[in-house]
């Protein structure tokens, strides 16, 4: 646990308006340890490259004993410090600095590495082998299934999955990692938030966040626990997702999307970048296909990722195991269909028709796949598809049916 005086010195320095992560890391790189900051003077920080006005302001408030005035800056420092202390006093909660043994080395070498990492759960996961999985917030069934299965396969091979707790691909990746082959709920995953850990975003994933912690995973954020989600926080969050991972996999992403920003950051950070191909008629495949054209690794399974990362823990994933994992996904997906699917874009549909329409994809979907996704019988689906085709709501094509 970081000493309070060291932690407060860094908190005070990071709170000086005009000092960002890059400046903080330049100072950190010139210290033997984060602990050495408490021995520094304003002149030392000036020598390290900090502007004199910032260095002197920090020197006036770099310890609790010096906060004798009621200036707005000091009140801000004390308020934030109180929140930090309250957070660290809770069970399974804490705060890491780059010098901590559980702070990821791969993240700490970045020029804009976060000085503070708040966590809830098991911080030891942060230094284990991990792969990031990101993608669309409104994926197809194909994208959801692949995110779940690949995450499941990675966890079975003892690689942890990192993602951002967002709806869509992120959530499926977290769920897949927690449902590995050793048993439901036995896998571990890492969720990096763009908000404080007391402000789970999106709110609908409060239960998912609890499941991640309960299963031995960890929630992570660089923001004070009570900070709400802000739009500008998410691109910053992405550098942590990619920076702490050996590689980043993108599953379904439009040409302009946050997932491609994460992939670009991964490439800039010297990490491997993977992309899952999709149907050429699917707009969400275009981002991944563009990445592949630009040099990203085309992958079809977790085995491809493990092979490319030269994992000592790589294992053969036999077809029987894949079939078993897909069965597990279908059972889970069927039980959560009502809550996980979006409202049909065809307002004329209702009941069984709407259920079938939601289960269709941009790629041809066979009737037996519709049976798995909906739980309806072949007879029910065939009859309803005939009516829907007559109304122009679906089209039969080679390989199954698609939405019109």
Secondary structure, 3 states (H helix, E strand, C coil): CCCHHHHHHHHHHHCCCCCCHHHHHHHHHCCCCHHHHHHCCHHHHHHCCCCHHHHHHHHCCCCHHHCCCCCHHHHHHHHHHHHHHHHHCCCCEEEECCCCCCCCHHHHCCCCCCCCEEEEECHHHHHCCEEEEEECCCCCHHHHHHHHHHHHHHHHCCCEEEECCCCCHHHHHHHHHHCCCCCCCCCCEEEECCCCCCCCCCHHHHHHHHHHHHCCCEEEECCCCCCCCCHHHHHHHHHHHHHCCCEEEEECCCCCCHHHHHHHHHHHCCCEEEEECCCCCCHHHHHHHHHHHCCCEEECCHHHHHHHCCCCCCCCCCHHHHHHHHHHHHHHHHHCHHHHCCCCCCCCCCHHHHHHHHHCCCCCECHHHHHHHHCCCHHHHHHHHHHHHHCCCEEEECCEEEEC
